[in-house]
Amino acid sequence: MKRKNVIIIGSGPAGYTAAIYAARANLSPVLYEGFFSGPAGGQLMTTTEVENYPGFPSGISGPMLMDDFRKQAIRFGTEVLTEDVDSVDFSQYPYAVHGKHTSLHASSVIIATGATANRLPIPGAGEGEFWQKGVTACAVCDGAMPIFRNKPLFVIGGGDSAVEEATFLTKFGSKVYIVHRRDKLRASKIMQKRAFDNSKVEIIWDSEVVQVEGDNVVRSVIIENLRTSHKSKHAAAGLFFAVGHTPNTAFLKGQIDLHDNGYIKVKPGTTQTNKKLVFAAGDAQDHVYRQAITAAGTGCMAAIEAERELSAEGLTE
């Protein structure tokens, strides 16, 4: 197998930024951008409008932003492979990366496979329905959009994330409803107090959203009480999933250390994993911020750390 200085697994802000920096450092990186595992470009490929990424005062569509990232990486010499990585072998050096069609040896590896927002199979909330037309999984990313302003908004969940998203949305919506299947929240006590003390937040207990309706955007949701089976229709401009994320790390299969929640462990203040010259960037190692700007930042960090270690070890070709 051919040996490469840097192999980047995953695209999106983290992967493409790592590629830009590695390519400008003359490391000739190879980037596996994915194919069947999800859209190349990551979660932003399913985001219609990005309004909080610096440098775009009028906003930019997620796919357009990622296309520009990709073009910039290629411009500086990144080789992009549009295929998934099936497995890696970090048990011996140089490391091996096995794609669907292409297998390579790597002097260093940057993992930037991201995470997938968990969604529920609610009629009307899926692709080709109202997903990204009022249904989303990121309040911080999308909450400030005009379609949500001064309108009733609904959040599904019962943990800290649900309360945090609901609280954030009170800046924009006329009222924010947390729909929870149980009769008490799973959130921490301090977060629960934050929800209970906010006059713009109301919790709908023992219930679930069973239908999303609208025209070109979301107009209403149907909620069923799980105790009584009673269904009620509520005017709504937005539905926000806050039921967690799943990091795209299953393919690693014990090759590096992971947290219990599946996110990659890195040395604090760095992107270094427990394996020498293996780095992790973006949402695959970040379960706190999960923003495009922070993902891009760690992609930059990973490339710089890789270049420095490769140079120190005299491993660049």
Long-range contacts (C-beta under 8 A, 24 or more apart in sequence): 1-96, 1-103, 1-104, 1-105, 2-104, 2-105, 3-94, 3-104, 3-105, 3-106, 3-107, 3-317, 4-28, 4-29, 4-30, 4-104, 4-105, 4-106, 4-107, 5-29, 5-106, 5-107, 5-108, 5-310, 5-315, 5-316, 5-317, 6-30, 6-106, 6-107, 6-108, 6-109, 6-110, 6-303, 6-306, 6-310, 7-31, 7-32, 7-95, 7-97, 7-104, 7-106, 7-108, 7-109, 7-110, 8-32, 8-109, 8-110, 8-112, 9-85, 9-88, 9-97, 9-109, 9-110, 9-111, 9-112, 9-113, 10-34, 10-42, 10-111, 10-112, 10-113, 10-114, 10-248, 10-282, 10-284, 11-40, 11-41, 11-42, 11-66, 11-70, 11-112, 12-41, 12-42, 12-43, 12-44, 12-66, 12-112, 12-114, 12-282, 12-283, 12-292, 12-295, 13-42, 13-44, 13-66, 13-69, 13-282, 13-292, 13-293, 13-295, 13-296, 13-299, 14-42, 14-112, 14-114, 14-281, 14-282, 14-283, 14-284, 14-295, 14-296, 14-298, 14-299, 14-302, 15-42, 15-110, 15-112, 15-281, 15-282, 15-299, 16-41, 16-66, 16-69, 16-70, 16-72, 16-73, 16-299, 17-69, 17-281, 17-295, 17-296, 17-297, 17-299, 17-300, 17-303, 18-110, 18-112, 18-281, 18-299, 18-300, 18-302, 18-303, 18-306, 19-73, 19-76, 19-78, 19-80, 19-299, 19-303, 20-69, 20-72, 20-73, 20-76, 20-78, 20-303, 21-299, 21-300, 21-303, 21-304, 21-307, 22-78, 22-110, 22-303, 22-306, 22-307, 23-73, 23-76, 23-77, 23-78, 24-76, 25-303, 25-307, 26-77, 27-303, 27-306, 27-307, 27-310, 27-316, 28-77, 28-79, 29-77, 29-78, 29-79, 29-303, 30-78, 30-79, 30-80, 30-81, 30-104, 31-73, 31-78, 31-79, 31-80, 31-81, 32-81, 32-83, 32-84, 32-85, 32-97, 32-99, 33-70, 33-80, 33-81, 33-82, 34-82, 34-83, 34-84, 34-113, 35-82, 35-83, 35-84, 35-100, 36-84, 36-100, 37-84, 37-113, 37-248, 38-114, 38-116, 38-248, 40-66, 40-70, 40-82, 41-66, 41-67, 41-69, 41-70, 42-66, 42-114, 42-282, 42-283, 42-295, 43-114, 43-115, 43-116, 43-117, 43-138, 43-283, 44-292, 46-131, 46-132, 47-132, 47-136, 47-138, 47-141, 47-142, 48-132, 48-133, 49-142, 49-145, 50-141, 50-292, 51-144, 51-145, 52-140, 52-141, 52-144, 52-291, 52-293, 53-292, 53-293, 54-293, 65-292, 85-251, 86-251, 87-251, 87-253, 88-251, 88-252, 88-255, 89-255, 90-255, 90-256, 90-275, 90-278, 91-255, 95-275, 95-277, 95-278, 107-277, 107-310, 107-315, 107-316, 107-317, 108-277, 108-278, 108-279, 108-306, 108-309, 108-310, 108-315, 109-277, 109-278, 109-279, 110-271, 110-279, 110-280, 110-281, 110-299, 110-302, 110-303, 110-306, 111-249, 111-252, 111-256, 111-264, 111-273, 111-278, 111-279, 111-280, 111-281, 111-284, 111-285, 112-280, 112-281, 112-282, 112-284, 112-295, 112-299, 112-302, 113-247, 113-248, 113-249, 113-251, 113-282, 113-284, 114-247, 114-248, 114-282, 114-283, 114-284, 114-295, 115-245, 115-246, 115-247, 115-248, 115-263, 115-283, 115-284, 115-287, 115-290, 116-245, 116-246, 116-248, 117-241, 117-244, 117-245, 118-241, 118-243, 118-244, 118-245, 118-246, 119-241, 119-243, 120-156, 120-209, 120-241, 120-243, 122-209, 122-210, 122-211, 122-212, 123-210, 123-211, 123-212, 124-211, 124-212, 124-213, 124-214, 125-209, 125-212, 125-239, 129-212, 130-212, 130-214, 130-217, 130-218, 130-239, 133-214, 133-216, 133-217, 133-218, 134-212, 134-214, 134-217, 134-218, 134-236, 134-237, 134-238, 134-239, 135-212, 135-218, 135-238, 135-239, 135-240, 135-241, 136-238, 136-239, 136-240, 136-241, 137-240, 137-241, 137-242, 138-240, 138-290, 139-165, 139-166, 139-168, 139-169, 139-240, 139-242, 140-165, 140-168, 140-291, 141-291, 141-292, 142-238, 143-168, 143-169, 143-171, 143-172, 143-240, 144-171, 144-172, 147-217, 147-237, 147-238, 148-172, 148-173, 148-237, 148-238, 149-173, 150-174, 151-235, 151-236, 151-237, 151-238, 152-176, 152-177, 152-234, 152-235, 152-236, 152-237, 153-177, 153-236, 153-237, 153-238, 153-239, 153-240, 154-178, 154-179, 154-209, 154-221, 154-234, 154-236, 154-238, 154-239, 154-240, 155-179, 155-239, 155-240, 155-242, 156-180, 156-208, 156-209, 156-239, 156-240, 156-241, 156-242, 156-243, 157-241, 157-242, 157-243, 158-182, 158-184, 158-185, 158-186, 158-187, 159-185, 159-186, 159-187, 159-242, 159-244, 160-187, 160-188, 160-191, 161-242, 161-243, 161-244, 162-187, 162-242, 162-243, 163-187, 163-191, 163-192, 163-194, 163-195, 164-191, 164-242, 165-240, 165-242, 166-195, 166-198, 166-201, 166-242, 167-194, 167-195, 167-198, 167-201, 169-238, 169-240, 170-198, 170-200, 170-201, 173-200, 173-237, 173-238, 174-200, 175-200, 175-202, 176-200, 176-201, 176-202, 177-201, 177-202, 177-203, 177-204, 177-234, 178-202, 178-203, 178-204, 179-204, 179-207, 179-208, 179-209, 179-223, 180-204, 180-205, 180-206, 180-207, 181-206, 181-207, 181-208, 181-226, 182-206, 209-239, 212-236, 212-239, 245-283, 245-287, 245-290, 247-283, 247-284, 247-285, 247-287, 248-284, 249-284, 256-280, 259-287, 261-287, 263-287, 270-301, 270-305, 271-298, 271-301, 271-302, 271-305, 272-305, 276-309, 277-306, 277-309, 277-310, 277-313, 277-315, 279-305, 279-306
